[in-house]
Amino acid sequence: MSTDKDFKRVVRTRLQKTGESYTAARATLLRRPRATTRATEPPFDYSAKAGMRDAVIMEKTGKGWAEWLDVLDRAKAHEWTHTEIARHVSEAHGVPPWWTQAVTVGYERIKDLRARGQRRAGTWEAAKSRTFAAPVAEVFCAFHDPRRRATWLPGVKLTVRTATANKSLRITWPDGSSVQCYFTVKGPAKSSVAVQHVKLPDRAAVDRMKAMWAERLDALAERLLPTKRTTASR
């Protein structure tokens, strides 16, 4: 009896994930070898597929990957566009913009709606983040002000499309790709930026831009280090 109940639970889980009818989900599972006990089934590593640790997503959004999967599957989010999923995560669950994107992208990866580094439309994206020992206003200015930006990102003639002070920037890269920057306060003299470089043509471009952003954000971090002052003894 308990085995039959377990099987029905597995069927319901499958139909929630795939959108199949109960009959279709049951027929598919009946064609597969059934495990002797649930204890022998290895746990699915949602963190690896989503590209972000479960503990981090739990801390920042209040839910781990298994709970997000359950919540979004019940809403049939696998049938929605990226924008529709993100809107639901933000409006229905009160998740901030950067973490809204993290939940949405992670869910899409778990559901095989996109590969790591790929967007739903088929284009590719590179993501990098960095924490700085500087106030968020200073980090934002280093991105937004052309003169300051040239000191750590030289030779790039980009266009800032939109800017929300100390929160976000949307940039058009010289090759027509797009960069989204999200700034977060970590403390009075500590902040971070998350960079998403989107509309890249292929995996090679992703690897190239990831390496470039890692190098340039390190260069910016060096420039934002607090000035060391020494007092000469007299």
C-alpha positions in Angstrom: 0.0 0.0 0.0 2.8 2.5 0.9 4.6 1.6 -2.3 1.5 2.5 -4.3 1.2 5.8 -2.4 4.8 6.5 -3.1 4.3 5.9 -6.8 1.3 8.2 -7.0 3.4 10.9 -5.3 6.1 10.4 -7.9 3.5 10.7 -10.7 2.1 13.9 -9.2 5.6 15.4 -8.9 6.2 14.6 -12.6 3.0 16.1 -13.9 3.7 19.3 -11.9 7.1 19.6 -13.5 6.1 18.7 -17.1 2.5 19.8 -17.4 1.5 16.3 -18.6 -1.8 14.8 -17.7 -1.8 12.3 -14.8 -2.4 9.4 -17.2 0.5 10.4 -19.5 2.9 10.9 -16.5 1.8 7.6 -15.0 2.3 5.8 -18.3 5.8 7.2 -18.8 6.9 6.2 -15.3 5.5 2.7 -15.6 7.8 2.2 -18.5 10.8 2.9 -16.3 12.4 0.5 -13.7 11.0 1.4 -10.3 13.4 1.9 -7.4 13.1 -0.6 -4.6 13.2 2.1 -1.9 13.2 5.8 -2.0 16.4 5.8 0.1 18.4 4.4 -2.8 17.5 7.4 -5.1 20.4 9.9 -5.1 19.2 13.5 -4.4 19.0 15.8 -7.4 21.7 18.5 -7.2 19.6 21.6 -8.0 22.5 23.9 -7.0 24.8 22.5 -9.7 22.2 22.8 -12.4 21.0 26.3 -11.3 24.5 27.6 -11.0 24.1 28.9 -7.5 24.3 27.3 -4.1 21.1 26.4 -2.3 22.2 28.1 0.9 22.8 31.4 -0.9 19.4 31.4 -2.7 17.8 30.5 0.6 19.5 33.3 2.5 18.7 35.9 -0.1 15.1 34.9 -1.1 13.8 32.9 1.8 13.4 29.7 -0.3 15.8 27.0 -1.4 15.8 25.6 -4.9 13.4 22.7 -4.1 10.9 25.1 -2.7 11.2 27.5 -5.6 10.8 24.6 -8.0 7.6 23.5 -6.2 6.2 27.0 -6.0 6.9 27.8 -9.7 5.8 24.4 -11.0 2.4 24.8 -9.2 2.0 28.1 -11.0 2.9 26.3 -14.3 5.8 28.8 -14.8 7.5 26.4 -17.2 4.9 27.5 -19.7 5.8 31.2 -19.3 8.4 33.5 -20.8 11.4 34.6 -18.9 9.8 38.0 -18.3 6.6 36.5 -17.0 8.5 34.2 -14.5 10.6 37.1 -13.3 7.5 39.3 -12.8 5.8 36.6 -10.8 8.9 36.0 -8.6 9.2 39.8 -7.9 5.5 40.7 -7.5 4.1 37.5 -5.8 7.1 36.8 -3.6 8.7 40.2 -3.1 12.2 39.2 -4.3 14.6 42.2 -5.2 15.6 42.7 -8.8 19.0 40.9 -8.9 17.7 37.9 -6.9 14.6 37.8 -9.1 16.9 37.2 -12.0 18.9 34.6 -10.1 15.7 32.7 -9.2 14.3 32.9 -12.7 17.5 31.8 -14.5 18.1 29.0 -12.0 14.6 27.7 -12.4 14.9 27.8 -16.2 18.2 25.9 -16.0 16.7 23.2 -13.7 13.7 22.8 -16.1 16.1 22.6 -19.1 14.6 25.7 -20.6 18.1 27.1 -21.2 21.7 25.9 -20.8 24.3 27.5 -18.5 25.2 30.8 -20.0 22.4 30.8 -22.5 19.2 32.9 -22.6 15.7 31.7 -23.5 16.0 33.4 -26.9 19.1 31.3 -27.8 21.7 34.1 -27.2 24.3 33.7 -24.6 25.3 35.7 -21.5 28.3 36.1 -19.2 27.9 37.1 -15.5 30.4 38.3 -13.0 30.2 39.9 -9.6 32.6 41.7 -7.3 32.6 43.1 -3.8 34.5 46.3 -3.2 35.8 48.1 -0.1 34.0 51.3 -1.1 30.6 52.9 -0.7 28.0 52.0 -3.3 27.9 55.6 -4.6 31.6 55.5 -5.4 31.3 52.2 -7.2 28.3 53.4 -9.2 30.2 56.6 -10.1 33.2 54.5 -11.3 30.9 52.9 -13.8 28.7 55.9 -14.7 31.3 58.7 -15.0 33.2 58.4 -18.4 36.4 59.8 -17.0 36.5 57.5 -14.0 35.4 54.5 -16.1 38.3 55.1 -18.5 40.8 54.5 -15.7 39.8 50.9 -15.3 38.0 50.1 -18.5 40.1 51.9 -21.1 39.4 52.0 -24.9 35.7 50.9 -24.7 33.3 53.3 -26.3 30.1 52.2 -24.7 26.7 53.9 -24.3 24.8 54.2 -21.1 21.1 53.7 -22.0 19.5 54.1 -18.6 20.8 54.7 -15.1 19.2 54.5 -11.6 21.6 56.1 -9.2 23.5 53.6 -6.9 21.2 50.8 -8.1 21.5 49.9 -11.8 22.9 50.7 -15.3 21.9 49.4 -18.7 24.7 49.7 -21.3 25.1 49.1 -25.0 28.5 47.6 -25.7 30.4 48.6 -28.9 29.5 45.3 -30.7 25.8 45.8 -30.0 25.6 43.4 -27.0 24.1 44.6 -23.8 25.4 45.0 -20.2 23.3 45.2 -17.1 24.9 46.3 -13.8 23.2 45.9 -10.4 24.7 47.7 -7.4 24.2 46.5 -3.8 25.0 48.1 -0.5 27.0 45.8 1.8 27.8 48.3 4.5 28.9 52.0 5.0 32.2 51.3 3.1 31.4 48.1 1.3 29.3 47.3 -1.8 29.1 45.0 -4.7 28.2 45.0 -8.4 26.7 42.2 -10.4 27.4 42.4 -14.2 25.3 40.6 -16.8 26.7 40.8 -20.3 23.9 39.6 -22.6 23.1 39.0 -26.3 26.5 37.3 -26.9 26.6 35.1 -30.0 28.1 31.9 -28.6 29.9 30.0 -25.8 33.3 31.3 -26.9 32.1 34.9 -26.5 30.8 34.0 -23.0 34.2 32.7 -22.0 36.0 35.7 -23.5 33.8 38.3 -21.8 33.8 36.5 -18.4 37.6 36.7 -18.5 37.6 40.3 -19.5 35.1 41.3 -16.8 37.0 39.4 -14.1 40.2 41.2 -15.1 38.6 44.7 -15.3 36.7 44.3 -12.0 39.9 43.4 -10.3 41.5 46.5 -11.8 38.6 48.6 -10.4 39.0 47.0 -7.0 42.6 48.0 -6.9 41.6 51.7 -7.7 39.0 51.7 -5.0 41.2 50.4 -2.2 41.2 52.9 0.7 44.2 55.2 0.7 46.8 54.1 3.3 47.9 57.0 5.4 50.8 57.0 7.7 51.7 59.6 10.3 55.3 60.5 10.5 56.7 60.7 14.0 58.3 63.9 14.9 
